[in-house]
Amino acid sequence: MAIETFMWPTQVAGQPTTEYARTIREVQFGDGYKQVSESGINSERIKFSYSFRGSLSVAIAIRDFCRRHCTKAFIWTPPHGDKGLYIISADSIRLIPNGKTQATVSATFEQTFSAVEV
């Protein structure tokens, strides 16, 4: 089964937030020495707060894409980042009507990993 690609524009004027979280292991010894190491080969994960404001039909298409990808990975390239696999945080999808023909849709994209090269 083919992996879908998120093709809609990223609007950076809304100041979206990119979060970088790293999983590490650390041990503190009695003499003050502290040892720190990565926890696995994919220890850094990225979260991106995505938001789109525009036509209602485009916002609904983005919302529907997001609803399909809470458990299924998709390909996306974040602003100033590298192409990778992402999923949608399950409780992060929002659709806010802005009149009859406009809407804002938002969701949180979380980086995920696979053995398949994207």
C-alpha positions as CSV (number, residue, x, y, z in Angstrom):
1,M,0.0,0.0,0.0
2,A,1.4,3.4,-1.0
3,I,2.1,6.1,1.6
4,E,0.2,9.3,1.0
5,T,2.0,12.6,0.8
6,F,0.7,15.8,2.5
7,M,0.6,18.3,-0.4
8,W,-1.1,21.4,1.0
9,P,0.9,24.6,1.7
10,T,2.4,25.4,5.0
11,Q,1.5,28.9,6.1
12,V,4.4,30.2,8.2
13,A,3.0,33.6,8.7
14,G,0.9,32.2,11.6
15,Q,4.1,31.5,13.5
16,P,3.8,27.7,13.7
17,T,5.8,26.0,16.4
18,T,8.3,23.2,15.8
19,E,9.2,21.2,18.9
20,Y,12.3,18.9,19.1
21,A,12.3,16.2,21.8
22,R,15.2,14.0,22.4
23,T,15.1,10.7,24.4
24,I,18.2,10.2,26.4
25,R,19.5,7.9,29.1
26,E,21.5,9.3,31.9
27,V,23.2,7.9,35.0
28,Q,24.5,10.1,37.9
29,F,27.3,8.5,39.9
30,G,28.1,9.3,43.5
31,D,31.3,11.2,42.7
32,G,29.4,13.7,40.5
33,Y,30.2,12.1,37.2
34,K,27.2,12.0,34.9
35,Q,27.0,9.7,31.8
36,V,24.5,10.6,29.0
37,S,23.7,8.6,25.9
38,E,21.1,8.5,23.1
39,S,18.2,6.1,23.7
40,G,18.1,4.2,20.4
41,I,18.8,5.2,16.8
42,N,15.8,7.5,16.4
43,S,16.1,9.4,19.7
44,E,15.0,12.8,18.4
45,R,11.3,13.4,17.4
46,I,9.8,16.5,15.9
47,K,6.3,17.9,16.5
48,F,4.9,20.6,14.3
49,S,1.8,22.7,14.9
50,Y,0.2,22.9,11.5
51,S,-2.4,25.5,10.6
52,F,-4.2,26.5,7.4
53,R,-6.6,29.4,6.9
54,G,-8.3,29.6,3.5
55,S,-11.3,28.3,1.5
56,L,-13.7,26.0,3.3
57,S,-13.3,23.3,0.7
58,V,-9.5,23.2,1.1
59,A,-9.8,23.3,4.9
60,I,-12.2,20.3,4.8
61,A,-9.9,18.3,2.5
62,I,-7.0,18.9,4.9
63,R,-9.2,18.0,7.9
64,D,-10.2,14.7,6.2
65,F,-6.6,13.9,5.4
66,C,-5.6,14.5,9.0
67,R,-8.5,12.3,10.3
68,R,-7.2,9.5,8.1
69,H,-3.7,9.8,9.4
70,C,-3.9,9.5,13.2
71,T,-2.6,6.0,13.0
72,K,-1.3,5.8,9.4
73,A,1.9,7.5,8.4
74,F,2.2,10.1,5.6
75,I,5.1,11.8,3.9
76,W,5.7,15.5,4.6
77,T,8.4,18.1,4.4
78,P,8.3,20.7,7.2
79,P,9.5,24.3,6.6
80,H,13.3,24.4,6.8
81,G,13.3,20.6,7.4
82,D,13.8,17.3,5.7
83,K,11.2,15.0,4.2
84,G,10.0,12.4,6.6
85,L,7.2,10.3,7.9
86,Y,4.6,11.8,10.2
87,I,1.3,11.0,11.9
88,I,-1.4,13.3,13.3
89,S,-1.8,13.6,17.1
90,A,-5.2,12.0,17.6
91,D,-6.8,14.8,19.7
92,S,-5.2,17.8,17.9
93,I,-7.4,18.2,14.9
94,R,-9.5,21.5,14.9
95,L,-11.7,23.0,12.2
96,I,-12.9,26.6,12.9
97,P,-15.3,28.2,10.4
98,N,-14.4,31.8,9.5
99,G,-17.6,32.8,7.7
100,K,-19.5,30.9,5.0
101,T,-16.6,30.3,2.6
102,Q,-13.5,30.4,4.8
103,A,-12.2,28.1,7.6
104,T,-9.1,27.4,9.7
105,V,-7.9,23.9,10.2
106,S,-5.1,22.9,12.6
107,A,-3.4,19.8,13.8
108,T,-0.2,18.6,15.3
109,F,2.2,16.5,13.1
110,E,4.4,14.1,15.0
111,Q,7.5,12.5,13.4
112,T,7.4,8.7,13.2
113,F,9.9,6.2,11.9
114,S,9.9,3.2,9.6
115,A,12.4,0.8,8.0
116,V,11.1,2.1,4.6
117,E,13.1,4.9,3.1
118,V,11.1,8.0,2.1
